[in-house]
Amino acid sequence: MIAAFNGRTRIIEALLRDRSTDVRQTNKYLTTALHYAAQRGHAATIEMLVEAKAEVNALDRHSDTPLSWASRSGHLDAVKKLIEYGADPLLDNNASEDPIELAKAGGHEEVAEVMEASVEDKEQLAMST
């Protein structure tokens, strides 16, 4: 989690080579390494963790996802990476706020627009099938 928070990709690579490393491990707040990488906007770290089977829509004790953390902080590249891996921008936390609302509340309009566009794309795809 510390390596993810600091975006230390070499350390993460080494840890992921160890079969005992569990990328879905949580702390007492139910926070994962992916939450920390998202909070700090480390898109490369996000990619490494998700490729290693980290849960993209993992919920912390407030029901915030990594996407919630990235959007609240306005980390555009991290948000794009999470969306690419299927993060759901419509998942509400315990305060009934979804990542789009969190981005807008923080004044991160471009981040909110990226997530809104992903929702529209999914809706159009569903309508065409």
C-alpha positions as protocol buffer text, in pm:
chain_id: "A"
residue {
  index: 1
  type: MET
  ca { x: 0 y: 0 z: 0 }
}
residue {
  index: 2
  type: ILE
  ca { x: 286 y: 236 z: 79 }
}
residue {
  index: 3
  type: ALA
  ca { x: 454 y: 161 z: -253 }
}
residue {
  index: 4
  type: ALA
  ca { x: 125 y: 224 z: -436 }
}
residue {
  index: 5
  type: PHE
  ca { x: 68 y: 551 z: -247 }
}
residue {
  index: 6
  type: ASN
  ca { x: 413 y: 668 z: -355 }
}
residue {
  index: 7
  type: GLY
  ca { x: 390 y: 533 z: -711 }
}
residue {
  index: 8
  type: ARG
  ca { x: 698 y: 313 z: -662 }
}
residue {
  index: 9
  type: THR
  ca { x: 652 y: 87 z: -963 }
}
residue {
  index: 10
  type: ARG
  ca { x: 980 y: -103 z: -923 }
}
residue {
  index: 11
  type: ILE
  ca { x: 892 y: -198 z: -568 }
}
residue {
  index: 12
  type: ILE
  ca { x: 543 y: -300 z: -677 }
}
residue {
  index: 13
  type: GLU
  ca { x: 690 y: -514 z: -957 }
}
residue {
  index: 14
  type: ALA
  ca { x: 910 y: -691 z: -704 }
}
residue {
  index: 15
  type: LEU
  ca { x: 621 y: -743 z: -465 }
}
residue {
  index: 16
  type: LEU
  ca { x: 398 y: -878 z: -741 }
}
residue {
  index: 17
  type: ARG
  ca { x: 659 y: -1142 z: -827 }
}
residue {
  index: 18
  type: ASP
  ca { x: 612 y: -1284 z: -477 }
}
residue {
  index: 19
  type: ARG
  ca { x: 318 y: -1526 z: -486 }
}
residue {
  index: 20
  type: SER
  ca { x: 222 y: -1433 z: -130 }
}
residue {
  index: 21
  type: THR
  ca { x: 139 y: -1074 z: -233 }
}
residue {
  index: 22
  type: ASP
  ca { x: -236 y: -1017 z: -229 }
}
residue {
  index: 23
  type: VAL
  ca { x: -330 y: -707 z: -430 }
}
residue {
  index: 24
  type: ARG
  ca { x: -681 y: -726 z: -283 }
}
residue {
  index: 25
  type: GLN
  ca { x: -554 y: -698 z: 76 }
}
residue {
  index: 26
  type: THR
  ca { x: -724 y: -423 z: 278 }
}
residue {
  index: 27
  type: ASN
  ca { x: -632 y: -231 z: 590 }
}
residue {
  index: 28
  type: LYS
  ca { x: -864 y: -159 z: 882 }
}
residue {
  index: 29
  type: TYR
  ca { x: -1042 y: 103 z: 670 }
}
residue {
  index: 30
  type: LEU
  ca { x: -1101 y: -155 z: 393 }
}
residue {
  index: 31
  type: THR
  ca { x: -868 y: 51 z: 175 }
}
residue {
  index: 32
  type: THR
  ca { x: -660 y: -128 z: -89 }
}
residue {
  index: 33
  type: ALA
  ca { x: -335 y: -43 z: -262 }
}
residue {
  index: 34
  type: LEU
  ca { x: -546 y: 54 z: -565 }
}
residue {
  index: 35
  type: HIS
  ca { x: -730 y: 316 z: -356 }
}
residue {
  index: 36
  type: TYR
  ca { x: -397 y: 470 z: -256 }
}
residue {
  index: 37
  type: ALA
  ca { x: -259 y: 470 z: -610 }
}
residue {
  index: 38
  type: ALA
  ca { x: -581 y: 636 z: -730 }
}
residue {
  index: 39
  type: GLN
  ca { x: -574 y: 896 z: -454 }
}
residue {
  index: 40
  type: ARG
  ca { x: -228 y: 1005 z: -562 }
}
residue {
  index: 41
  type: GLY
  ca { x: -303 y: 983 z: -936 }
}
residue {
  index: 42
  type: HIS
  ca { x: -48 y: 713 z: -1020 }
}
residue {
  index: 43
  type: ALA
  ca { x: -191 y: 580 z: -1348 }
}
residue {
  index: 44
  type: ALA
  ca { x: 101 y: 343 z: -1414 }
}
residue {
  index: 45
  type: THR
  ca { x: 61 y: 195 z: -1067 }
}
residue {
  index: 46
  type: ILE
  ca { x: -312 y: 156 z: -1123 }
}
residue {
  index: 47
  type: GLU
  ca { x: -242 y: -35 z: -1442 }
}
residue {
  index: 48
  type: MET
  ca { x: 5 y: -267 z: -1268 }
}
residue {
  index: 49
  type: LEU
  ca { x: -233 y: -341 z: -982 }
}
residue {
  index: 50
  type: VAL
  ca { x: -539 y: -403 z: -1198 }
}
residue {
  index: 51
  type: GLU
  ca { x: -339 y: -627 z: -1431 }
}
residue {
  index: 52
  type: ALA
  ca { x: -242 y: -821 z: -1116 }
}
residue {
  index: 53
  type: LYS
  ca { x: -615 y: -869 z: -1042 }
}
residue {
  index: 54
  type: ALA
  ca { x: -681 y: -579 z: -803 }
}
residue {
  index: 55
  type: GLU
  ca { x: -1054 y: -515 z: -770 }
}
residue {
  index: 56
  type: VAL
  ca { x: -1126 y: -200 z: -973 }
}
residue {
  index: 57
  type: ASN
  ca { x: -1453 y: -130 z: -788 }
}
residue {
  index: 58
  type: ALA
  ca { x: -1331 y: -220 z: -438 }
}
residue {
  index: 59
  type: LEU
  ca { x: -1523 y: -44 z: -162 }
}
residue {
  index: 60
  type: ASP
  ca { x: -1357 y: 112 z: 141 }
}
residue {
  index: 61
  type: ARG
  ca { x: -1544 y: 154 z: 469 }
}
residue {
  index: 62
  type: HIS
  ca { x: -1724 y: 460 z: 331 }
}
residue {
  index: 63
  type: SER
  ca { x: -1811 y: 269 z: 12 }
}
residue {
  index: 64
  type: ASP
  ca { x: -1572 y: 485 z: -189 }
}
residue {
  index: 65
  type: THR
  ca { x: -1405 y: 314 z: -484 }
}
residue {
  index: 66
  type: PRO
  ca { x: -1059 y: 390 z: -624 }
}
residue {
  index: 67
  type: LEU
  ca { x: -1242 y: 593 z: -891 }
}
residue {
  index: 68
  type: SER
  ca { x: -1407 y: 797 z: -615 }
}
residue {
  index: 69
  type: TRP
  ca { x: -1066 y: 873 z: -469 }
}
residue {
  index: 70
  type: ALA
  ca { x: -912 y: 969 z: -804 }
}
residue {
  index: 71
  type: SER
  ca { x: -1207 y: 1183 z: -911 }
}
residue {
  index: 72
  type: ARG
  ca { x: -1228 y: 1365 z: -577 }
}
residue {
  index: 73
  type: SER
  ca { x: -861 y: 1457 z: -618 }
}
residue {
  index: 74
  type: GLY
  ca { x: -898 y: 1554 z: -985 }
}
residue {
  index: 75
  type: HIS
  ca { x: -646 y: 1303 z: -1121 }
}
residue {
  index: 76
  type: LEU
  ca { x: -748 y: 1288 z: -1486 }
}
residue {
  index: 77
  type: ASP
  ca { x: -501 y: 1021 z: -1603 }
}
residue {
  index: 78
  type: ALA
  ca { x: -587 y: 796 z: -1309 }
}
residue {
  index: 79
  type: VAL
  ca { x: -958 y: 838 z: -1379 }
}
residue {
  index: 80
  type: LYS
  ca { x: -907 y: 753 z: -1746 }
}
residue {
  index: 81
  type: LYS
  ca { x: -708 y: 443 z: -1654 }
}
residue {
  index: 82
  type: LEU
  ca { x: -972 y: 324 z: -1406 }
}
residue {
  index: 83
  type: ILE
  ca { x: -1251 y: 383 z: -1659 }
}
residue {
  index: 84
  type: GLU
  ca { x: -1049 y: 188 z: -1915 }
}
residue {
  index: 85
  type: TYR
  ca { x: -1046 y: -105 z: -1673 }
}
residue {
  index: 86
  type: GLY
  ca { x: -1420 y: -90 z: -1613 }
}
residue {
  index: 87
  type: ALA
  ca { x: -1454 y: 125 z: -1301 }
}
residue {
  index: 88
  type: ASP
  ca { x: -1816 y: 229 z: -1249 }
}
residue {
  index: 89
  type: PRO
  ca { x: -1861 y: 609 z: -1225 }
}
residue {
  index: 90
  type: LEU
  ca { x: -2217 y: 566 z: -1099 }
}
residue {
  index: 91
  type: LEU
  ca { x: -2142 y: 374 z: -776 }
}
residue {
  index: 92
  type: ASP
  ca { x: -2263 y: 578 z: -480 }
}
residue {
  index: 93
  type: ASN
  ca { x: -2072 y: 591 z: -154 }
}
residue {
  index: 94
  type: ASN
  ca { x: -2234 y: 598 z: 192 }
}
residue {
  index: 95
  type: ALA
  ca { x: -2309 y: 968 z: 147 }
}
residue {
  index: 96
  type: SER
  ca { x: -2494 y: 891 z: -181 }
}
residue {
  index: 97
  type: GLU
  ca { x: -2224 y: 1059 z: -390 }
}
residue {
  index: 98
  type: ASP
  ca { x: -2088 y: 897 z: -703 }
}
residue {
  index: 99
  type: PRO
  ca { x: -1745 y: 972 z: -854 }
}
residue {
  index: 100
  type: ILE
  ca { x: -1894 y: 1215 z: -1105 }
}
residue {
  index: 101
  type: GLU
  ca { x: -2052 y: 1418 z: -826 }
}
residue {
  index: 102
  type: LEU
  ca { x: -1729 y: 1407 z: -625 }
}
residue {
  index: 103
  type: ALA
  ca { x: -1533 y: 1543 z: -922 }
}
residue {
  index: 104
  type: LYS
  ca { x: -1782 y: 1823 z: -977 }
}
residue {
  index: 105
  type: ALA
  ca { x: -1784 y: 1912 z: -606 }
}
residue {
  index: 106
  type: GLY
  ca { x: -1407 y: 1948 z: -623 }
}
residue {
  index: 107
  type: GLY
  ca { x: -1422 y: 2169 z: -931 }
}
residue {
  index: 108
  type: HIS
  ca { x: -1275 y: 1899 z: -1157 }
}
residue {
  index: 109
  type: GLU
  ca { x: -1506 y: 1947 z: -1455 }
}
residue {
  index: 110
  type: GLU
  ca { x: -1282 y: 1773 z: -1711 }
}
residue {
  index: 111
  type: VAL
  ca { x: -1262 y: 1467 z: -1489 }
}
residue {
  index: 112
  type: ALA
  ca { x: -1643 y: 1465 z: -1454 }
}
residue {
  index: 113
  type: GLU
  ca { x: -1682 y: 1500 z: -1831 }
}
residue {
  index: 114
  type: VAL
  ca { x: -1462 y: 1195 z: -1897 }
}
residue {
  index: 115
  type: MET
  ca { x: -1674 y: 985 z: -1664 }
}
residue {
  index: 116
  type: GLU
  ca { x: -2002 y: 1118 z: -1806 }
}
residue {
  index: 117
  type: ALA
  ca { x: -1882 y: 1034 z: -2157 }
}
residue {
  index: 118
  type: SER
  ca { x: -1801 y: 678 z: -2048 }
}
residue {
  index: 119
  type: VAL
  ca { x: -2154 y: 638 z: -1910 }
}
residue {
  index: 120
  type: GLU
  ca { x: -2303 y: 770 z: -2233 }
}
residue {
  index: 121
  type: ASP
  ca { x: -2086 y: 532 z: -2437 }
}
residue {
  index: 122
  type: LYS
  ca { x: -2207 y: 234 z: -2231 }
}
residue {
  index: 123
  type: GLU
  ca { x: -2569 y: 343 z: -2268 }
}
residue {
  index: 124
  type: GLN
  ca { x: -2535 y: 379 z: -2645 }
}
residue {
  index: 125
  type: LEU
  ca { x: -2370 y: 40 z: -2670 }
}
residue {
  index: 126
  type: ALA
  ca { x: -2647 y: -120 z: -2467 }
}
residue {
  index: 127
  type: MET
  ca { x: -2913 y: 40 z: -2689 }
}
residue {
  index: 128
  type: SER
  ca { x: -2748 y: -85 z: -3008 }
}
residue {
  index: 129
  type: THR
  ca { x: -2744 y: -449 z: -2899 }
}
